[in-house]
Amino acid sequence: MLVAVAFLIVFGSLYGLIYLKRKKWSFSKRVVTALALGIILGLLFNQLLSSTEGVILSDWIGIIGSVYVKLLQMIAVPLILVCVLLAFTKIEIKTNVLKVGLSIIGTLVVTAGIAGMVGIVTGYFSKIDGNAFNISQTALHSANELQKSYVSGGEQTLTMPQKIVAIFPSNPFFDLTGQRASATLGVVIFAVFLGIAYLKIKDKKVKEAKLFKDIVDSAYEIVMSVVRLFISYAPYAVLTIMIATIVNNDVTAVLKLAKFFAVAYIGMLAMFLIQLLILTVCGLPPVRYLSKAFPVLAFAFITASSAGSMPMNIEMQDELNIPRGVSSLAASFATSMGMNGCAGVYPGIVIAIVAMTQNINPIDPQFLLYAGLVIALTSFGIAGTGGGGTVAAIISLSALGLPVGLVGVFIAVEPLIDMGRTALNLNGGVVASAVTCKVNRIKLSQSK
């Protein structure tokens, strides 16, 4: 009986969101409303429904959110491909294309290393005792399975030169299916070479180059139309995702991990402030930037999808007068490398906590710098569609020779932390764009 009432309340809430859309409520307001309502209903149903009823409710209403995430994942690779190509067809500083690409990649990797060290310092001063956590067999199994999938049997067993070679795709069409561990990065590399080829024939074979540019422009508009269609359903997906996530989670277990949760967000906030400082140096004052970026950061926070947030990210950078060529390339790269949240701050915090259980001082300069370097180098190819932080932590811990079991415990609060990580990832892409503009002396107008 209670589960039937719960279904009616959820359907009523969904209709309420549709009603708000008809009343011309802005997209960001409806998304935030859906988030708040989802948290409230999730906590309510968590207390009122039995575990069996909770599973039934989350399974059925979870269809909406799960399909939404699948749709974002479906369009992610085509979107990345056309955005990288668009970067080359739109870019105006032809002679500096290599410099633009290298500055974007360099900024993402360097800031990932900085974010990792911020995470390590934050984790150290949190004084969280990793030995106090009870690592259940389930948690240990989950961590070990991830280690087996991404480390023991994968590309992480290769030497560093072999890892560099493995990044490059031998079959780009296979990478377009997303089956390879570093498939997203492979798609980016393939698109970069296509873009370079376009620039080489741009002035020599004008007709063919124009045809290619027109095809890319058309493909971009079609893909973006699909993305906008998907994104328009975000409020309904956010509501159901939050309810399904909370109703089946052991709230007591989450509360036990509350300190880790708080520390993770403190670390992300510290890195966010560093990002704002870099943006300020590059000519984007924090107040002006946040006024433009808030809806996009909120969307990234709620959906926890770096790739799904990419279209809004590019459009927001348009409003900041960042050239489309630069923003498209930076936003695409930021979905597959140097993610400040997933591959930086989060692994850093976990590394600090685990290191202290092994009687290692994580803020010892030698360890701190080495760990920061490891985090930067392992920040390539971490998928931006949820859960990448756990994978990044597993890989970094393994590279440092530290046990991975504790990561399985933190999976309990993974969905909640992943929201903040994704917003930080997105912001890192904007930082890469701003730094690139600064390096190439592209002045950012103060108004638009």
N, C-alpha and C positions, 0 to 999 in steps of 0.2 A: 504493500500500500504506500509506504513512504517513498519507495523508488519511483512509483508512478507520479506522486506529487512532485518529486525532484525533476522528473522529465518535463512536467508542465511548467515548472518555474524556469527551467533552462529555455524552453521554447518561447515562453513569455519574454524572457530577457533578450533573446534573439530578435523577436518582433520589435521590442523596445529600441534596439539598435537600428533596425530598419526605419522605424518611426523618426528617430533622431536624424537619420540621413535625409528623409523627406522634409524635415524641418530645417534643412540646410546647415546642420552642425558641421563644423570643419572636420576633416579626416583625423587630424591629430587629437581633437577633443573626443571623438568617438572611440579611438583606439585606447586612450587613457581611461575613458569610462569603462570600456570592456575589460581592461586589465583590473581595475579596482573591483568591478562587479564579480569578475572571475575569482579573485582572491577571496572575497567575502563569501560567495556561494560555495567555493571549494572548502573553506574552513567549516562552514555550516554543515555541508553534506558529510564531511569527514567525521564530524561528531555524531550526527544523527543516523547515518546509514551503517548497516553491518558491512563487513568486509566483502561479502558476496554481492550485496546490493551496490556497493561502491564500484566493484569490478564491472557489473552489468551497466551501470550508468556511464562509467568512463569509456567502456568499449564502444557504446553506441554514439554518445556525443563526441567521443574522440575521433570519429570518422571525419568530421568537419575539419578539425585541426590537422589530422594526419594527412588528409588529402591535400590540404593547403601547403603543408611542408613539402610533400611529394611534388606538387606543381612547381614550387620554387626551385627544388632540386632539378626538376626536369628542364627548366629553362636556363639554369645557371650556366652550363657549358656553352650553349649557343650564344648567350648574352656576353660571356667573357670573350668568346671568339670575335664577335662583331665589334665589341667595344675596343679591343686591341687594334683591330683593323681600322676602325674609325679614327683612332688616335693618329695613325699615319696619314690618313686621307685628309684629316682636319688640321694637322700640325702645320704651322707656318714657318718654323725655323728649321728648314730642311738640313742645313749644314750641321745642326746641333742635335740631330735625332739621337745619335749614340750617347751624347752627353746627357740628354734628357732621360733616356732609359737608365743609364748608369746611376744618375743622381737619384732617381726614384727607387731603384733597387737598393742602392747604398743607404738611403735614408731609412727604408723599411727595415733592413737588416740591422743597422746600427741602433735604431730606436727599439728594436726587439731585444737586443742585448742590454740596452739601458733599462728597459722595462723588466727584464729578468733580474738584473741587479737590484732594482727597486723592490721587486717581489721578495728577493732573498733578505734584504735588510728589513723589510716589513715583517716577514715571517720570523726573523730572529728576535726582533724586539717585541713580538706578540707573546713570546714565552709560552707558546702552545707546546705541551708535553706530548709528543707523538706516542710515547710508551703508554700513555693513559687510555688510548683508544683500544677497544677490543676488536681486533681484526677477525671477523667471523670467517668461516670456511667459504661462504658465498662471496664475501668481499675479496678474499685472497684469490679465489678461483677466477673472479672477474678480472682482477689485475693481471694475473698470470696469463690468462687467455689473450688479453690485449698485448702483453709483452711478447707472447708467442707470435701473434698476428703481425705486429708492427716492428718487432726487433729480431727475435730469434730466427724466424724464417724469412725475413724480408730483406730490404735493401740496407738496413742498418748494420748488417754483418759485414758489409763491404768496407774496404779501406776508403779513406777520404777521396783519393783520385777516382776510385771506382764509383763512389757516390756521385761525384760531379758528372761522370760519363752517363750514369744511370738516369740523371735528370732529363737528358735529351730523349725525345721520343723516337723509336725506330719505326713506329706505325702510328701516325697522327690520327688516323681514322679509328684505331683501337682506343686511343686516349679520349676521343670524342664520346666514347661510350662510358667513360668514367670508371673503367674497371681497374686501371693500374693505380698503385698507391700514390704516385705523384702525377696523376693524369691531368689535373687542373693546370699544373705548372707546364706540363707537356703541351697542352693546348695553347697556353700563352706563348711558349717558345715558337711553336709552329706559326702562330698568327704574326709574331714579330718578324719572322723571316719572310712571310708573305708581304708584310708591310714594307720591309726593306726593299724587296723586289719591285713593289709598286713605285717607291721613290726613285729607283734606278731608271725606270722607263717613263717616269712622269713627263720629262721634257723631251725625250727622244721619240717616244711613241704615244703622242698625245691622245689619239683616238682610242687606243686600247686602254690607256690609263684612265681616261674619262669613263669608259664603260665599266671598268673595275670599280671606280669611285661611286658611280651611280648604283651599281649592284650592292655595294657595301651600305650606302646611304639608305637604299630601299630595305635591305635586310634589317638594318638597325631600327628603322621605323616600324617594321612588322613585329620584330622581337619586342621592342619597347611597348607596342600596343598590347601584346600578349601579357607582358609583365604588369602593365597598368591594370589590365583586367583582373589578374590574380591579386594584385595589391588591394584592389577595391574591396575584396572580401576579407581583408585582414582583421577588422573588428570582430567579426563572427568567429574567425579562427582563434584569435587571441582569447576570447571569452571561454571557448570550449577547451583550449589547450591548458589554460590556468586551472579550470575546474578539474579536468582529468588528471593533471599533475598533482594537485593538492589532495584530492579526495582519496587517492590510493597511497599517498605517502604517509609513513609513520611520523606524525607531527612530533612525537616525543624524541624520535631519533634525530629529526631535523633540529629540534631545540638543543640537543646535546652537541650538535655541530655548529651552534649559533655563533660561537666565538670564531671558529674558522671562517664562517660565512662573513662575519663582520670584518675580520682581518683582510679577507680577499677584496672586499669593497674599499677598505681603507687604502690598500695597495693600488687598486685601480684608480681611485681618486687622486692619489699622489702622482701617478703617471699621467693622468688626465691634465693635471695642473702643469706638469712639465711640457706636455703637448701644447697647451695654451700659451706657455711662455715662448715656445719655438714659433708658434703662429704669430705672436706679437712681434717678435724679431723680424719675421718675414713680411710684416705689414698688414696683419689681420688682427686688429684690437679685439680682445675677448668679448666685450659687450656686443659689438657688431657681428662677430662671428656666431656667437651663441644665439642671437636673435634669428639668424638664418638657419642654423644647424639644428636647433632643438627638435623640430618635428621629425627630422631624419634620424637623429640620435635616439629619439623616443621609439621610432619604428624599429630600428635595429635592436634596441633594448628588448622590446616586446616579442619580436619574431625570432630573435637569436639566430639570424641568418645573414651572414656577411654578403653572400652573393645576392640574396633576395633584396637587400637594402641598396645594392649598387646603383640601380637606376635613379633612385631619389638622391643618392649621394652625388652623382654626376650633375643632375639638374640643380642641386643646391650649390655646387661649385660654379655652375654657370652664373648664378646670381652674385657670386663673389668675384666675378670677372676672371676666373681662372680659365685659360684657353681650353676648349674642348679636347684638343689633342693631348694635353698634359693630364687633364682630369680623367679621361677615359683610360689612359694607360696606367695611371696611379691607382685608380679604383679597381681595375682588373688585377694588377699585381697584388694589391692588398688582400685579395680573396684567397691567395695561394702562398704567400710568403710574408715573413716579418710581422705577423699579427701580434700587436703589442699586448693584447689581452690574453688570447688563447695560448700563444706561443711564447709570451714574455712574462707578464706579472704572475699568472697562475702557476706555471711550472716553477718559477722562482720561489714562491711561498712554500710550495710542497717540498722543494729541494731543501730549503732551510729547516723545515720541521723534521724531515727524514734525516738530514745530516746531523742534527743535534742528537738523534737517537743513536747515532754511531759515534758519538763523542767527537764530532768534527765541528770546529768553529766556522760557521758559514760566512761570517764577515771578515775572516782572515783574508787580507788583500790578495794573496796568491789564489786561494780557493774562489773568492768572489769574482776575480777577473777571469779565471779559467771557466767557471760556471757560466758567467755572462757570455763568453765566447762560444761555449757549447750550445747555449740557448739560441744565440744568434745563428749559428751554423745549422741547427736542427729546426729552424723556423720555416724551412722551405717545405711546401707541399702539404701543410696541415689544412685539411678541408675546412671550409668556412660555413658549414651547414649544421653546426651543433655537435658538441662533444669533442671538438678538436683539442680543447685544453687538456683533457684526460690523456689523449694520445700523445700530445706534446710532452706532458709530464712524465709519462712512461718512457718515452724515447730519451729525454734528458737525464732522467734518473739512471737508466741503463747505461748511457754513455759515460756517466760519472761513477759507475760501479756501485750505486746505492740500491737498496731493496725497494721494490715497487708495491708491496702489499698494502701500504697505507693509502695508496691512491684509490683502492677499491672501497675504502670506508668513505672517502669524500664524494664518491659517486652519488650518495644520497642527496646531496645539495647541489649536484651538478647542474640541473636545469635552471635553478635560481641564480647561480653564479654565472652561468653561460650568457645570461641576458646582459650583464654588465660587461663581460669580456667582449661581446660582439660590438657593443657601442664603442668600446675602446679601440677595437680593430678598425672600425670604420673611420674613427677620428685619426688613426695613424695614417690612413690613406690620404686624408686631407693634408696632414702635415707633410707627407711626401710631395704632394702637389705644390704646396706653398714653398717648401725648400727648393724644389726644382725651379720654380719661378724666380726665386731669389738668386739662385746660382746663375740662371740665364738672363738675369736683369729684366725680367718681365714685370713691370709695375702693376700692382693690383689697385684698381680704382677704389676710392673710398665710398662710392655710392653707386647704386644701380637700381 
